[in-house]
Amino acid sequence: MAESLQQLVLDTLDVKSTIDDTRLLTIPGQSQPAASHEDQITILGALNSLLSREMIVYETHEISSHALTAEGSQIVNEGSHEARVWAALPEKGQGSPLTPIQLKKQVGDETAKVGQGRAFKNGWIGKEGDGLVKLTATIQDVTQIDLQEIASTGMLKAGEKTLADLRKRKLIVQRKGQWFTVRKGSSFSTSTAKPETDLTVDMLTSGAWKTSKFKKYNFDAEGTPTEGGALHPLLKVREEIRNIFLEMGFAEMPTSSFVESGFWCFDALFVPQQHPARDLQDTFYLSDPKEALPPEPEYYKRVSMVHEHGGFGSTGYRAPWSHAESSKLLLRTHTTASSAHMLYKLAAKCRGEKVVGDADEFAHGVSTTDDAEGKEQDDGFRPAKLFSIDRVFRNETMDATHLAEFHQVEGVVADRNLTLADLIGFMRVFFNKMGIEKVRFKPAYNPYTEPSLEIFAFHPMLDRWVEVGNSGMFRPEMLEPMGFPKDVRVHGWGLSLERPTMIRQVILCAFSMDYDQPRLSSRYGINNIRTLVGHKVSIEGIESSPAVMF
């Protein structure tokens, strides 16, 4: 039908030069002029096709019309509610009046309810005893007549007041319509042959391209959206936090070692070998291979000594040292194991050794000490600011708020004579960059930091303080066996990555170094962490998730 309709438009223009009103056209296959809204939509499709080939131009005229609702159509066929009530009643003095209950049985509840009031208002019916009777022998059902006119023309001569009343009664609905005035275009022709869209090999071979008409390219048209990749919400939040670290002058630590030994994951951090975190219900241990290669012998000896017998100002744990426990291979439970590796490498110069690996490029500036004669002497220490964001593993039972694999964000600052006040000041700046302004600190316990601080932020919507971080200063029992001078202090802190992704505001985050899992409301509409990470992730949700902004 589309091609025949286009041909009708072109033939009409060829005869008349202008189509003043497309409502006067008769669509092929129909017997009546195209007066309805649906007919004009059909004509618009044909006009746009001809317009794209510059065969015609047209002007649009907006009109307002009305259409019947289902109830309005029923009134057109059966009469208004008030007319049906009137028709059911006997004339006054010529029969027994009908009670309201009897009337409902005859015409139905809805008609009786609506029709009685309007029939009384029109003076058509009245009361006689306990019943109702007709007061007039004949009536004119104006509502039905008006709706019949609207059904045929879409308009009503009676005026806007009557239309408003019918709309209020929900018998009609208003809708916008349009019709068109059509004129010849610059490439007018009575032929509907479509122009070529591609230059083919056959056209070039036969020379048909010379006489063919080609469709013009629309260089302003938008192309088909590409099915490109999309960043996962976790990656967006990770990049935001990473940029904060880089802006503050931190260097990113290498953290590709998902498998660590018990020595680097626990012993080097001065975590006792009897600590509950080492139990099978908390940590994933490898079955093949089971044991790690031994660390540097002298460092291993110093660490085992401070654990079992004390040293460096500490009494130690006074518990038997187990080489088997220290050599176990496991999936790291925190990225602090990587921090311990990097700190040990940073202390290499302090031990008088050659710098191992890439630790030297993370150090900043030159640090010196004074000898007994007051001369400056370089002891090999270099301050450093390091961070990492990577996966860690815990033997958790997976549910809506827990995963066995998640991400830890960790930062480390090493310098001389750092104090707790330095840590508090730094934490205020760091969390302020994350959008958390009101913070306070509470003493806490961690095996490898002393003093330790839990960090809380005030959330105005919840009207309470929420834990947002855990931090501390690494213990001398951890640092001095590595070879650091006694005046070197190291700040450390950790948070999770999943929580700021799940919750709506970063200030809602409840992070901690003991790696509590996300439990709060969703930032991306996520209330089950398994729909954020894993096989239940929504691909459409990743593509449409908003960019993160702290």
One Martini backbone bead per residue (centre of mass of N, CA, C, O) as a GRO file, in nm:
protein
  550
    1MET     BB    1   0.052   0.065  -0.015
    2ALA     BB    2   0.283   0.271  -0.015
    3GLU     BB    3   0.326   0.300  -0.324
    4SER     BB    4   0.030   0.379  -0.395
    5LEU     BB    5   0.028   0.635  -0.219
    6GLN     BB    6   0.259   0.780  -0.358
    7GLN     BB    7   0.128   0.783  -0.638
    8LEU     BB    8  -0.118   0.952  -0.555
    9VAL     BB    9   0.035   1.207  -0.479
   10LEU     BB   10   0.179   1.254  -0.751
   11ASP     BB   11  -0.074   1.261  -0.935
   12THR     BB   12  -0.215   1.497  -0.789
   13LEU     BB   13   0.016   1.702  -0.836
   14ASP     BB   14   0.018   1.685  -1.149
   15VAL     BB   15  -0.271   1.820  -1.160
   16LYS     BB   16  -0.273   2.051  -0.899
   17SER     BB   17   0.029   2.105  -0.750
   18THR     BB   18  -0.171   2.092  -0.489
   19ILE     BB   19  -0.227   1.979  -0.149
   20ASP     BB   20  -0.418   2.125   0.087
   21ASP     BB   21  -0.566   1.842   0.204
   22THR     BB   22  -0.516   1.517   0.320
   23ARG     BB   23  -0.820   1.460   0.414
   24LEU     BB   24  -0.921   1.433   0.097
   25LEU     BB   25  -0.797   1.178   0.074
   26THR     BB   26  -0.795   0.842  -0.069
   27ILE     BB   27  -0.707   0.554   0.029
   28PRO     BB   28  -0.613   0.279  -0.091
   29GLY     BB   29  -0.898   0.063  -0.018
   30GLN     BB   30  -1.085   0.304   0.037
   31SER     BB   31  -1.403   0.502   0.066
   32GLN     BB   32  -1.289   0.720   0.257
   33PRO     BB   33  -1.163   0.978   0.373
   34ALA     BB   34  -0.863   1.081   0.551
   35ALA     BB   35  -0.971   1.179   0.869
   36SER     BB   36  -0.804   1.018   1.046
   37HIS     BB   37  -0.533   0.974   1.239
   38GLU     BB   38  -0.432   0.708   1.112
   39ASP     BB   39  -0.432   0.805   0.818
   40GLN     BB   40  -0.219   1.035   0.858
   41ILE     BB   41   0.011   0.851   0.941
   42THR     BB   42   0.026   0.700   0.674
   43ILE     BB   43   0.080   0.952   0.497
   44LEU     BB   44   0.343   1.042   0.637
   45GLY     BB   45   0.517   0.807   0.540
   46ALA     BB   46   0.497   0.879   0.237
   47LEU     BB   47   0.608   1.170   0.255
   48ASN     BB   48   0.891   1.104   0.374
   49SER     BB   49   0.985   0.935   0.136
   50LEU     BB   50   0.960   1.169  -0.077
   51LEU     BB   51   1.134   1.380   0.073
   52SER     BB   52   1.411   1.221   0.065
   53ARG     BB   53   1.385   1.273  -0.273
   54GLU     BB   54   1.269   1.566  -0.338
   55MET     BB   55   0.959   1.543  -0.456
   56ILE     BB   56   0.864   1.689  -0.192
   57VAL     BB   57   0.666   1.915   0.009
   58TYR     BB   58   0.561   1.999   0.355
   59GLU     BB   59   0.293   2.086   0.576
   60THR     BB   60   0.202   2.124   0.915
   61HIS     BB   61  -0.115   2.059   1.088
   62GLU     BB   62  -0.257   2.126   1.386
   63ILE     BB   63  -0.488   1.926   1.584
   64SER     BB   64  -0.788   1.890   1.780
   65SER     BB   65  -0.929   1.596   1.929
   66HIS     BB   66  -1.175   1.331   1.980
   67ALA     BB   67  -1.238   1.032   2.176
   68LEU     BB   68  -1.372   0.743   2.268
   69THR     BB   69  -1.454   0.559   2.511
   70ALA     BB   70  -1.589   0.273   2.618
   71GLU     BB   71  -1.828   0.420   2.752
   72GLY     BB   72  -1.896   0.604   2.512
   73SER     BB   73  -1.963   0.374   2.312
   74GLN     BB   74  -2.199   0.257   2.478
   75ILE     BB   75  -2.379   0.513   2.459
   76VAL     BB   76  -2.412   0.517   2.153
   77ASN     BB   77  -2.565   0.231   2.153
   78GLU     BB   78  -2.760   0.258   2.446
   79GLY     BB   79  -2.721   0.508   2.599
   80SER     BB   80  -2.750   0.678   2.864
   81HIS     BB   81  -2.783   0.643   3.195
   82GLU     BB   82  -3.034   0.833   3.225
   83ALA     BB   83  -3.201   0.704   2.992
   84ARG     BB   84  -3.213   0.414   3.113
   85VAL     BB   85  -3.358   0.494   3.370
   86TRP     BB   86  -3.608   0.618   3.239
   87ALA     BB   87  -3.693   0.360   3.070
   88ALA     BB   88  -3.745   0.173   3.341
   89LEU     BB   89  -3.974   0.358   3.413
   90PRO     BB   90  -4.275   0.452   3.509
   91GLU     BB   91  -4.533   0.637   3.478
   92LYS     BB   92  -4.712   0.856   3.631
   93GLY     BB   93  -4.997   0.667   3.726
   94GLN     BB   94  -4.905   0.375   3.541
   95GLY     BB   95  -4.755   0.245   3.795
   96SER     BB   96  -4.522   0.092   3.975
   97PRO     BB   97  -4.285   0.189   4.150
   98LEU     BB   98  -3.933   0.190   4.168
   99THR     BB   99  -3.698   0.079   4.344
  100PRO     BB  100  -3.362   0.102   4.374
  101ILE     BB  101  -3.322  -0.207   4.375
  102GLN     BB  102  -3.489  -0.267   4.118
  103LEU     BB  103  -3.324  -0.086   3.931
  104LYS     BB  104  -3.052  -0.234   3.956
  105LYS     BB  105  -3.157  -0.503   3.833
  106GLN     BB  106  -3.218  -0.375   3.545
  107VAL     BB  107  -2.939  -0.171   3.490
  108GLY     BB  108  -2.744  -0.161   3.716
  109ASP     BB  109  -2.528  -0.015   3.927
  110GLU     BB  110  -2.389   0.206   3.754
  111THR     BB  111  -2.638   0.325   3.611
  112ALA     BB  112  -2.799   0.389   3.868
  113LYS     BB  113  -2.590   0.576   4.002
  114VAL     BB  114  -2.553   0.783   3.763
  115GLY     BB  115  -2.848   0.825   3.641
  116GLN     BB  116  -3.020   0.940   3.872
  117GLY     BB  117  -2.891   1.219   3.910
  118ARG     BB  118  -2.926   1.321   3.612
  119ALA     BB  119  -3.234   1.276   3.595
  120PHE     BB  120  -3.310   1.468   3.822
  121LYS     BB  121  -3.167   1.721   3.702
  122ASN     BB  122  -3.352   1.704   3.427
  123GLY     BB  123  -3.657   1.612   3.517
  124TRP     BB  124  -3.737   1.299   3.446
  125ILE     BB  125  -3.755   1.224   3.754
  126GLY     BB  126  -3.927   1.082   4.051
  127LYS     BB  127  -4.097   1.063   4.349
  128GLU     BB  128  -4.302   0.773   4.480
  129GLY     BB  129  -4.261   0.727   4.769
  130ASP     BB  130  -4.027   0.455   4.752
  131GLY     BB  131  -4.012   0.543   4.450
  132LEU     BB  132  -3.982   0.557   4.087
  133VAL     BB  133  -4.064   0.802   3.821
  134LYS     BB  134  -4.193   0.945   3.552
  135LEU     BB  135  -4.232   1.297   3.432
  136THR     BB  136  -4.187   1.220   3.124
  137ALA     BB  137  -4.262   1.101   2.803
  138THR     BB  138  -4.011   1.260   2.683
  139ILE     BB  139  -3.670   1.261   2.542
  140GLN     BB  140  -3.333   1.402   2.509
  141ASP     BB  141  -3.022   1.248   2.433
  142VAL     BB  142  -2.757   1.447   2.441
  143THR     BB  143  -2.513   1.265   2.504
  144GLN     BB  144  -2.547   1.076   2.261
  145ILE     BB  145  -2.540   1.292   2.040
  146ASP     BB  146  -2.259   1.407   2.102
  147LEU     BB  147  -2.102   1.134   2.071
  148GLN     BB  148  -2.177   1.088   1.776
  149GLU     BB  149  -2.032   1.337   1.666
  150ILE     BB  150  -1.749   1.263   1.771
  151ALA     BB  151  -1.723   0.985   1.626
  152SER     BB  152  -1.738   1.122   1.327
  153THR     BB  153  -1.539   1.407   1.378
  154GLY     BB  154  -1.391   1.478   1.672
  155MET     BB  155  -1.615   1.692   1.726
  156LEU     BB  156  -1.801   1.993   1.872
  157LYS     BB  157  -2.042   2.246   1.845
  158ALA     BB  158  -2.125   2.312   2.149
  159GLY     BB  159  -1.842   2.316   2.290
  160GLU     BB  160  -1.613   2.325   2.555
  161LYS     BB  161  -1.802   2.274   2.799
  162THR     BB  162  -1.905   1.997   2.703
  163LEU     BB  163  -1.629   1.863   2.667
  164ALA     BB  164  -1.539   1.892   2.962
  165ASP     BB  165  -1.766   1.716   3.079
  166LEU     BB  166  -1.696   1.456   2.918
  167ARG     BB  167  -1.411   1.432   3.031
  168LYS     BB  168  -1.489   1.416   3.331
  169ARG     BB  169  -1.669   1.146   3.264
  170LYS     BB  170  -1.492   0.964   3.073
  171LEU     BB  171  -1.603   0.961   2.751
  172ILE     BB  172  -1.347   1.128   2.665
  173VAL     BB  173  -1.052   1.205   2.462
  174GLN     BB  174  -0.771   1.386   2.404
  175ARG     BB  175  -0.613   1.462   2.079
  176LYS     BB  176  -0.357   1.483   1.861
  177GLY     BB  177  -0.332   1.618   1.534
  178GLN     BB  178  -0.284   1.589   1.162
  179TRP     BB  179  -0.208   1.774   0.864
  180PHE     BB  180  -0.147   1.835   0.501
  181THR     BB  181   0.060   2.026   0.282
  182VAL     BB  182   0.132   1.973  -0.071
  183ARG     BB  183   0.432   1.991  -0.276
  184LYS     BB  184   0.657   2.033  -0.502
  185GLY     BB  185   0.972   1.933  -0.575
  186SER     BB  186   1.288   1.945  -0.721
  187SER     BB  187   1.237   1.608  -0.789
  188PHE     BB  188   0.989   1.581  -0.952
  189SER     BB  189   0.784   1.281  -1.001
  190THR     BB  190   0.575   1.006  -1.113
  191SER     BB  191   0.804   0.827  -1.020
  192THR     BB  192   0.877   0.554  -0.771
  193ALA     BB  193   1.157   0.501  -0.821
  194LYS     BB  194   1.425   0.402  -0.658
  195PRO     BB  195   1.715   0.488  -0.562
  196GLU     BB  196   2.031   0.427  -0.543
  197THR     BB  197   2.268   0.309  -0.274
  198ASP     BB  198   2.468   0.140  -0.466
  199LEU     BB  199   2.787   0.067  -0.606
  200THR     BB  200   2.833  -0.168  -0.840
  201VAL     BB  201   2.994  -0.383  -1.047
  202ASP     BB  202   2.774  -0.403  -1.266
  203MET     BB  203   2.751  -0.097  -1.318
  204LEU     BB  204   3.045  -0.058  -1.412
  205THR     BB  205   3.045  -0.265  -1.644
  206SER     BB  206   2.772  -0.154  -1.798
  207GLY     BB  207   2.715   0.169  -1.730
  208ALA     BB  208   2.453   0.228  -1.546
  209TRP     BB  209   2.559   0.465  -1.358
  210LYS     BB  210   2.512   0.705  -1.561
  211THR     BB  211   2.169   0.676  -1.538
  212SER     BB  212   2.156   0.662  -1.246
  213LYS     BB  213   1.993   0.711  -0.938
  214PHE     BB  214   2.106   0.858  -0.636
  215LYS     BB  215   2.122   0.864  -0.312
  216LYS     BB  216   2.160   1.081  -0.076
  217TYR     BB  217   2.371   1.179   0.162
  218ASN     BB  218   2.348   1.191   0.523
  219PHE     BB  219   2.583   1.349   0.724
  220ASP     BB  220   2.381   1.410   0.986
  221ALA     BB  221   2.341   1.132   1.047
  222GLU     BB  222   2.314   0.885   1.263
  223GLY     BB  223   2.462   0.620   1.356
  224THR     BB  224   2.504   0.313   1.450
  225PRO     BB  225   2.534   0.178   1.733
  226THR     BB  226   2.784   0.046   1.901
  227GLU     BB  227   2.909  -0.270   2.034
  228GLY     BB  228   3.057  -0.192   2.294
  229GLY     BB  229   3.218  -0.166   2.564
  230ALA     BB  230   3.208  -0.186   2.935
  231LEU     BB  231   3.237  -0.069   3.245
  232HIS     BB  232   3.261  -0.174   3.544
  233PRO     BB  233   3.182  -0.044   3.843
  234LEU     BB  234   3.447  -0.131   3.982
  235LEU     BB  235   3.636   0.015   3.777
  236LYS     BB  236   3.534   0.299   3.830
  237VAL     BB  237   3.603   0.313   4.131
  238ARG     BB  238   3.898   0.237   4.105
  239GLU     BB  239   3.981   0.486   3.934
  240GLU     BB  240   3.907   0.700   4.138
  241ILE     BB  241   4.096   0.605   4.367
  242ARG     BB  242   4.357   0.603   4.203
  243ASN     BB  243   4.359   0.911   4.139
  244ILE     BB  244   4.393   1.002   4.429
  245PHE     BB  245   4.667   0.878   4.479
  246LEU     BB  246   4.820   1.012   4.242
  247GLU     BB  247   4.759   1.307   4.333
  248MET     BB  248   4.927   1.235   4.619
  249GLY     BB  249   5.203   1.075   4.517
  250PHE     BB  250   5.159   0.783   4.448
  251ALA     BB  251   5.255   0.443   4.415
  252GLU     BB  252   5.211   0.143   4.247
  253MET     BB  253   5.185  -0.172   4.340
  254PRO     BB  254   5.271  -0.492   4.300
  255THR     BB  255   4.980  -0.754   4.292
  256SER     BB  256   5.007  -1.057   4.138
  257SER     BB  257   5.019  -1.229   4.415
  258PHE     BB  258   4.782  -1.449   4.509
  259VAL     BB  259   5.008  -1.631   4.609
  260GLU     BB  260   5.109  -1.713   4.941
  261SER     BB  261   5.268  -1.718   5.230
  262GLY     BB  262   5.250  -1.732   5.567
  263PHE     BB  263   5.483  -1.539   5.609
  264TRP     BB  264   5.380  -1.284   5.436
  265CYS     BB  265   5.075  -1.281   5.542
  266PHE     BB  266   5.174  -1.300   5.869
  267ASP     BB  267   5.462  -1.306   6.000
  268ALA     BB  268   5.579  -1.030   5.885
  269LEU     BB  269   5.318  -0.885   6.045
  270PHE     BB  270   5.288  -1.007   6.340
  271VAL     BB  271   5.115  -1.263   6.322
  272PRO     BB  272   5.010  -1.506   6.490
  273GLN     BB  273   5.006  -1.858   6.459
  274GLN     BB  274   4.719  -1.858   6.643
  275HIS     BB  275   4.541  -1.716   6.458
  276PRO     BB  276   4.218  -1.737   6.331
  277ALA     BB  277   4.287  -1.655   6.026
  278ARG     BB  278   4.442  -1.949   5.982
  279ASP     BB  279   4.203  -2.099   5.943
  280LEU     BB  280   4.018  -2.297   5.731
  281GLN     BB  281   3.746  -2.112   5.761
  282ASP     BB  282   3.925  -1.842   5.643
  283THR     BB  283   4.137  -2.005   5.458
  284PHE     BB  284   4.304  -2.072   5.155
  285TYR     BB  285   4.461  -2.373   5.081
  286LEU     BB  286   4.705  -2.546   4.927
  287SER     BB  287   4.765  -2.879   4.786
  288ASP     BB  288   4.920  -2.794   4.496
  289PRO     BB  289   5.133  -2.680   4.640
  290LYS     BB  290   5.207  -2.651   4.990
  291GLU     BB  291   5.497  -2.517   4.967
  292ALA     BB  292   5.728  -2.276   5.007
  293LEU     BB  293   5.978  -2.092   4.956
  294PRO     BB  294   6.229  -1.971   5.116
  295PRO     BB  295   6.338  -1.715   5.265
  296GLU     BB  296   6.554  -1.515   5.385
  297PRO     BB  297   6.730  -1.636   5.643
  298GLU     BB  298   6.785  -1.388   5.828
  299TYR     BB  299   6.495  -1.279   5.826
  300TYR     BB  300   6.357  -1.535   5.925
  301LYS     BB  301   6.507  -1.541   6.197
  302ARG     BB  302   6.405  -1.265   6.307
  303VAL     BB  303   6.102  -1.327   6.298
  304SER     BB  304   6.099  -1.584   6.476
  305MET     BB  305   6.229  -1.452   6.724
  306VAL     BB  306   6.009  -1.228   6.783
  307HIS     BB  307   5.783  -1.430   6.825
  308GLU     BB  308   5.914  -1.631   7.048
  309HIS     BB  309   6.124  -1.407   7.222
  310GLY     BB  310   6.171  -1.141   7.097
  311GLY     BB  311   6.234  -0.790   7.028
  312PHE     BB  312   6.269  -0.461   6.974
  313GLY     BB  313   6.103  -0.418   7.261
  314SER     BB  314   5.984  -0.714   7.265
  315THR     BB  315   5.830  -1.021   7.395
  316GLY     BB  316   5.635  -1.143   7.225
  317TYR     BB  317   5.446  -1.461   7.222
  318ARG     BB  318   5.565  -1.718   7.360
  319ALA     BB  319   5.565  -1.925   7.108
  320PRO     BB  320   5.595  -2.175   6.915
  321TRP     BB  321   5.764  -2.231   6.623
  322SER     BB  322   5.634  -2.289   6.280
  323HIS     BB  323   5.746  -2.386   5.978
  324ALA     BB  324   5.492  -2.511   5.848
  325GLU     BB  325   5.310  -2.260   5.882
  326SER     BB  326   5.498  -2.058   5.720
  327SER     BB  327   5.506  -2.247   5.435
  328LYS     BB  328   5.234  -2.210   5.352
  329LEU     BB  329   5.002  -2.210   5.095
  330LEU     BB  330   4.799  -1.923   4.980
  331LEU     BB  331   4.533  -1.719   4.960
  332ARG     BB  332   4.522  -1.410   4.996
  333THR     BB  333   4.371  -1.202   5.259
  334HIS     BB  334   4.575  -0.963   5.178
  335THR     BB  335   4.770  -0.690   5.046
  336THR     BB  336   4.983  -0.669   5.283
  337ALA     BB  337   5.178  -0.873   5.168
  338SER     BB  338   5.284  -0.678   4.947
  339SER     BB  339   5.377  -0.459   5.143
  340ALA     BB  340   5.593  -0.632   5.280
  341HIS     BB  341   5.768  -0.673   5.035
  342MET     BB  342   5.824  -0.367   4.978
  343LEU     BB  343   5.949  -0.296   5.252
  344TYR     BB  344   6.184  -0.496   5.232
  345LYS     BB  345   6.305  -0.360   4.978
  346LEU     BB  346   6.338  -0.071   5.101
  347ALA     BB  347   6.545  -0.195   5.332
  348ALA     BB  348   6.804  -0.281   5.179
  349LYS     BB  349   6.993  -0.031   5.217
  350CYS     BB  350   6.984  -0.048   5.529
  351ARG     BB  351   7.134  -0.342   5.505
  352GLY     BB  352   7.351  -0.312   5.262
  353GLU     BB  353   7.195  -0.366   5.001
  354LYS     BB  354   7.074  -0.434   4.710
  355VAL     BB  355   6.831  -0.345   4.522
  356VAL     BB  356   6.519  -0.494   4.482
  357GLY     BB  357   6.401  -0.447   4.199
  358ASP     BB  358   6.141  -0.176   4.212
  359ALA     BB  359   6.173  -0.012   4.485
  360ASP     BB  360   6.340   0.250   4.412
  361GLU     BB  361   6.110   0.396   4.233
  362PHE     BB  362   5.926   0.449   4.508
  363ALA     BB  363   6.121   0.642   4.609
  364HIS     BB  364   6.183   0.954   4.806
  365GLY     BB  365   6.446   1.104   4.819
  366VAL     BB  366   6.665   1.200   5.099
  367SER     BB  367   6.796   1.028   5.383
  368THR     BB  368   6.933   1.131   5.700
  369THR     BB  369   7.195   1.102   5.946
  370ASP     BB  370   7.364   1.139   6.253
  371ASP     BB  371   7.654   1.118   6.384
  372ALA     BB  372   7.863   1.149   6.654
  373GLU     BB  373   8.005   1.414   6.495
  374GLY     BB  374   7.758   1.555   6.318
  375LYS     BB  375   7.741   1.402   6.054
  376GLU     BB  376   7.624   1.332   5.762
  377GLN     BB  377   7.443   1.013   5.701
  378ASP     BB  378   7.370   0.762   5.481
  379ASP     BB  379   7.137   0.480   5.550
  380GLY     BB  380   6.934   0.425   5.279
  381PHE     BB  381   6.681   0.576   5.329
  382ARG     BB  382   6.347   0.604   5.168
  383PRO     BB  383   6.081   0.751   5.109
  384ALA     BB  384   5.722   0.639   5.085
  385LYS     BB  385   5.432   0.601   4.852
  386LEU     BB  386   5.179   0.348   4.864
  387PHE     BB  387   4.959   0.142   4.648
  388SER     BB  388   4.655  -0.072   4.631
  389ILE     BB  389   4.431  -0.269   4.397
  390ASP     BB  390   4.296  -0.586   4.493
  391ARG     BB  391   4.267  -0.918   4.533
  392VAL     BB  392   4.095  -1.125   4.771
  393PHE     BB  393   4.070  -1.410   5.014
  394ARG     BB  394   3.783  -1.589   5.159
  395ASN     BB  395   3.627  -1.840   5.363
  396GLU     BB  396   3.319  -1.786   5.262
  397THR     BB  397   2.978  -1.766   5.281
  398MET     BB  398   2.769  -1.722   5.025
  399ASP     BB  399   2.578  -1.420   4.981
  400ALA     BB  400   2.429  -1.110   4.960
  401THR     BB  401   2.708  -0.999   5.147
  402HIS     BB  402   2.903  -1.241   5.042
  403LEU     BB  403   3.243  -1.322   4.948
  404ALA     BB  404   3.538  -1.501   4.854
  405GLU     BB  405   3.582  -1.247   4.657
  406PHE     BB  406   3.771  -0.941   4.674
  407HIS     BB  407   3.857  -0.598   4.745
  408GLN     BB  408   4.157  -0.405   4.817
  409VAL     BB  409   4.245  -0.101   4.973
  410GLU     BB  410   4.586   0.030   4.986
  411GLY     BB  411   4.807   0.218   5.215
  412VAL     BB  412   5.152   0.360   5.223
  413VAL     BB  413   5.371   0.532   5.467
  414ALA     BB  414   5.724   0.623   5.460
  415ASP     BB  415   5.901   0.769   5.745
  416ARG     BB  416   6.029   0.990   5.958
  417ASN     BB  417   5.876   1.058   6.253
  418LEU     BB  418   5.604   0.961   6.259
  419THR     BB  419   5.266   1.025   6.357
  420LEU     BB  420   4.944   1.017   6.455
  421ALA     BB  421   4.881   1.301   6.348
  422ASP     BB  422   4.964   1.241   6.058
  423LEU     BB  423   4.751   1.022   6.007
  424ILE     BB  424   4.498   1.192   6.063
  425GLY     BB  425   4.554   1.413   5.854
  426PHE     BB  426   4.568   1.228   5.607
  427MET     BB  427   4.284   1.101   5.634
  428ARG     BB  428   4.126   1.361   5.594
  429VAL     BB  429   4.222   1.415   5.306
  430PHE     BB  430   4.148   1.149   5.171
  431PHE     BB  431   3.834   1.146   5.243
  432ASN     BB  432   3.769   1.421   5.122
  433LYS     BB  433   3.825   1.321   4.824
  434MET     BB  434   3.571   1.109   4.870
  435GLY     BB  435   3.340   1.297   5.030
  436ILE     BB  436   3.455   1.293   5.335
  437GLU     BB  437   3.439   1.525   5.603
  438LYS     BB  438   3.320   1.386   5.860
  439VAL     BB  439   3.558   1.285   6.106
  440ARG     BB  440   3.652   1.008   6.324
  441PHE     BB  441   3.828   0.848   6.604
  442LYS     BB  442   3.915   0.501   6.704
  443PRO     BB  443   4.035   0.280   6.893
  444ALA     BB  444   4.230  -0.017   6.808
  445TYR     BB  445   4.294  -0.362   6.690
  446ASN     BB  446   4.608  -0.483   6.553
  447PRO     BB  447   4.870  -0.695   6.510
  448TYR     BB  448   5.049  -0.474   6.303
  449THR     BB  449   4.927  -0.224   6.471
  450GLU     BB  450   5.077   0.060   6.669
  451PRO     BB  451   4.857   0.232   6.658
  452SER     BB  452   4.493   0.209   6.617
  453LEU     BB  453   4.228   0.309   6.370
  454GLU     BB  454   3.904   0.399   6.351
  455ILE     BB  455   3.688   0.527   6.092
  456PHE     BB  456   3.444   0.791   6.100
  457ALA     BB  457   3.130   0.898   5.954
  458PHE     BB  458   2.890   1.141   5.898
  459HIS     BB  459   2.543   1.078   5.827
  460PRO     BB  460   2.271   1.277   5.765
  461MET     BB  461   2.052   1.067   5.673
  462LEU     BB  462   2.112   0.861   5.919
  463ASP     BB  463   2.215   1.007   6.180
  464ARG     BB  464   2.518   0.875   6.176
  465TRP     BB  465   2.792   0.683   6.244
  466VAL     BB  466   3.030   0.547   6.001
  467GLU     BB  467   3.234   0.314   5.898
  468VAL     BB  468   3.538   0.386   5.667
  469GLY     BB  469   3.798   0.280   5.838
  470ASN     BB  470   4.142   0.142   5.878
  471SER     BB  471   4.426   0.209   6.093
  472GLY     BB  472   4.797   0.253   6.122
  473MET     BB  473   5.107   0.162   6.286
  474PHE     BB  474   5.364  -0.009   6.234
  475ARG     BB  475   5.540  -0.226   6.397
  476PRO     BB  476   5.857  -0.283   6.508
  477GLU     BB  477   5.837  -0.600   6.480
  478MET     BB  478   5.818  -0.554   6.160
  479LEU     BB  479   6.042  -0.336   6.071
  480GLU     BB  480   6.324  -0.406   6.206
  481PRO     BB  481   6.373  -0.689   6.074
  482MET     BB  482   6.405  -0.551   5.784
  483GLY     BB  483   6.610  -0.275   5.858
  484PHE     BB  484   6.499  -0.038   5.982
  485PRO     BB  485   6.518   0.230   6.132
  486LYS     BB  486   6.393   0.344   6.438
  487ASP     BB  487   6.269   0.629   6.301
  488VAL     BB  488   6.084   0.458   6.130
  489ARG     BB  489   5.763   0.507   5.987
  490VAL     BB  490   5.434   0.338   5.920
  491HIS     BB  491   5.159   0.383   5.734
  492GLY     BB  492   4.829   0.218   5.744
  493TRP     BB  493   4.554   0.124   5.515
  494GLY     BB  494   4.204  -0.002   5.471
  495LEU     BB  495   3.973  -0.103   5.205
  496SER     BB  496   3.700  -0.142   5.009
  497LEU     BB  497   3.535  -0.169   4.683
  498GLU     BB  498   3.233  -0.266   4.695
  499ARG     BB  499   3.090  -0.056   4.873
  500PRO     BB  500   3.106   0.209   4.693
  501THR     BB  501   2.941   0.060   4.467
  502MET     BB  502   2.671  -0.018   4.617
  503ILE     BB  503   2.641   0.252   4.729
  504ARG     BB  504   2.522   0.582   4.692
  505GLN     BB  505   2.728   0.691   4.899
  506VAL     BB  506   3.044   0.720   5.008
  507ILE     BB  507   2.966   0.794   5.311
  508LEU     BB  508   2.841   0.492   5.361
  509CYS     BB  509   3.086   0.356   5.408
  510ALA     BB  510   3.209   0.026   5.552
  511PHE     BB  511   3.522  -0.004   5.637
  512SER     BB  512   3.791  -0.257   5.685
  513MET     BB  513   4.075  -0.451   5.773
  514ASP     BB  514   3.872  -0.708   5.821
  515TYR     BB  515   3.685  -0.730   5.565
  516ASP     BB  516   3.412  -0.641   5.551
  517GLN     BB  517   3.117  -0.670   5.406
  518PRO     BB  518   2.870  -0.566   5.224
  519ARG     BB  519   2.538  -0.408   5.366
  520LEU     BB  520   2.427  -0.184   5.199
  521SER     BB  521   2.297   0.019   4.997
  522SER     BB  522   2.256   0.099   4.660
  523ARG     BB  523   2.411   0.276   4.395
  524TYR     BB  524   2.316   0.064   4.141
  525GLY     BB  525   2.072  -0.110   4.246
  526ILE     BB  526   2.227  -0.293   4.470
  527ASN     BB  527   2.144  -0.578   4.712
  528ASN     BB  528   2.336  -0.799   4.565
  529ILE     BB  529   2.660  -0.897   4.529
  530ARG     BB  530   2.604  -1.123   4.301
  531THR     BB  531   2.518  -0.878   4.091
  532LEU     BB  532   2.823  -0.756   4.079
  533VAL     BB  533   2.962  -1.050   4.115
  534GLY     BB  534   2.946  -1.268   3.853
  535HIS     BB  535   2.695  -1.459   3.684
  536LYS     BB  536   2.460  -1.227   3.770
  537VAL     BB  537   2.543  -1.016   3.589
  538SER     BB  538   2.434  -0.731   3.424
  539ILE     BB  539   2.496  -0.618   3.114
  540GLU     BB  540   2.297  -0.380   3.096
  541GLY     BB  541   2.387  -0.249   3.365
  542ILE     BB  542   2.678  -0.187   3.278
  543GLU     BB  543   2.609  -0.005   3.030
  544SER     BB  544   2.411   0.199   3.223
  545SER     BB  545   2.601   0.281   3.426
  546PRO     BB  546   2.719   0.521   3.604
  547ALA     BB  547   2.938   0.741   3.672
  548VAL     BB  548   3.175   0.810   3.893
  549MET     BB  549   3.152   1.048   4.183
  550PHE     BB  550   3.313   1.210   4.461
   0.00000   0.00000   0.00000
